[in-house]
């Protein structure tokens, strides 16, 4: 007897519930072991919510943006803080992202045996990764209660600032444009000009 071209909805629903083919969810421990074994040699990857994502090759505007952000923050966060560039954060058992910039409490030697598990400020510089940084990383950072998350949006020549994490989401999002200043939550007496974070010539959209 021939099968109908269109399966009834209840059959499709039952098949979905009984699907034995599952996507492997990487743990941070598995990810670190695989990295030590050389599985990701010559590849830049990061672990976000159990999924491995290839990190895009750095274009020159992105690299310029990362350096400008790092230099601006290093002027503010000196003794007692470490401004880390593209280094891992251990955010739970399923995630080890490598944000473009993370400001953490302490000195470099404090993290000799382990990666930081929190940060007072995280910054992503986005030229082609806006969706990833906004849709995947923002909820991850909010669930980890990272209080201050900035996206340096090169495509639209502005800074997106996310704050007030609760229930896995940032409750506030504010746009900063050239001519304005931003004060990090961890250093409210300081201010950074948006023009000091964005490259002088933003890439065309």
N, C-alpha and C positions, 0 to 999 in steps of 0.2 A: 504494500500500500504506500503510495507516494505521500511524502510529508507536505503539508501546506506551505505555500510560499511565505506566509506571514504567521508567526507563532502567536498564540494567545498571550495576553499580558501576564496571566498567572504563570504560564510556563517560563517566560523570560525572567520573571521575578524569582522563581524557584531556582533557575539555572544560576542567576547572579549570586544567590545566597549559598549555593553549593559549589561555587567555582573553587577548584583546588589549586589553581595557578595563582600564586601570590608574588607581589613585588618584595624583594629582600629589603628589609629596613636595617641599615647599617647602625651599629652602636659606635659610640666614640672610641671605645676600647678596640673594636675591630678595625676602625679607621686608622688609629694610631699604629696598630700592629702592621697593617698593610703598608702604611707609609714607611715604617722602619724596614720592611722587607723589600722596599724598592718598587712596589707595585705601581706607584704614581710617578716614576722617574720621568723627568722632562715634561711633566704635566702639572699645572696649577689647578688644584681642586679644593673644594671646601665642603664640609658636612653641615647640612641644614635640615633639621627634623628628620634625620635618618636617610636623607637622599644626598647623593654626591652630585655636585654641580661643577662643571668645568668653568674656570674663571677666564674671562676673555683676555686676550693679549692686550697689553697696555699700549694704547695709542699715546702720542706725545701730549695732547691736551690733558688726558687723564693723569699722566705722570706729573705734569706741571701743577695740576690742581692738588694732587697729594702733597707735593713738596710745599706749596704755598700754605696749605692748611697746617702741616706739621710745623713749619717755621712760625706761624702766627700763634699756635697753641704753646709751643715751647717757650715763648716769651712770657706767657701767663703762668703756665704750670711748670714751676722749677723744682725747688727742694720739696720732697715729700710726694712727688708724682713722677710717673714715667709716661712719656708720650710715645706710644708704640705704633709703628707703621707696618701694616700688612702682616701682623703676627696673630697667632691663634688666641681665641677666647674659648674657654671650656664652659659651655652653657648647657649643663644637663647631660644626661646619658646619650642623647641622640644628636647633639649639635656641637660643632667646633668651627665656627665661622672665622674668617680672617678679614676683619674690617680694615678699610684703608687706614683709618686712624682710630686708636682707642687710648683714652687717657685713664690710667689706673693709679690707684693709691700705692705708694711704696717706691722702691728702687729696683733697678734691673735684677740685682742679685736675689731679691725676694722671690723671684719666679724661676730660679734655677732648677728646681725639682718638679715644677708643675706650671701650667699656664694659668693666667688670671681667670677667675670665675665671675668677675663683674667689672664694671667700668663706670666712671662718673660721667663720661662723655664718649660717644661713638660717632664717627663720621664716615660716610660712604661718599666717594666722588663718582658720579654717574654720568657717563657719556652715552653708553648704549645699554646700561643695566638698570634703568629706572624701574621697570616692572619687578625685577628680582629684588631690588633694594626696598621697594615700597610694599609689595605683596607678600614676600616671603620673609625678608629680614626684619621688617618693622614689627610684625607679630612676634617673631622670635625674640627680639630685643625687649619688647613689651612684656612678654611672659617671664623674661629674666629680670624684670624690674630695673632695667637700665633707664635712668631718669631723663636722659638728654640724648636725643638721636637727631643728627643732622644729615641731610642729603644735599651735597653740593651738586646741583643740577646744571651740568654744562650745556645741555641742549637748550634750556630755556633761560640760562644766564641768571640763576637765582638760587637761594638757599631755602630748603624746606626744613623746618624745625619741629620735631615731634616731642611732646612731653606729656606728663601725667599718665603713666602706664597704669592700667587696671583691667583685670579680666582678659589679659592677652591682647589688649589694644591700647594705642595711645589716644587719649581723649582730646588732646589739643594738637592742632597743626597750624603753624603760622608760616607765611611766606615773607622772606626778607629779600630786598632788591638792592641794587647798587645805590650808594648814597646813604644807606642805613647802617646801623651797627647792631651786633648781637652780643649779649652777655651770657657766658656759660653759667648754668645753674651752680656749678661747683666753685665759681669765682664771680659772683654777681657784681662785685665792685669793678670788674674789668669789662672792657668793651672791645670788640673786634670789628673793623670795617668790612662790610661785605666785599668791597673792592680788593681787600687784602687776601680774600679767600678764592676769588674767581680769577681765572687767567685773564690777561689784558684783552685778548681777542678770543671771544667765545666761538666755538665751532659752529658752522651753519647748521640749522635744523634740517 
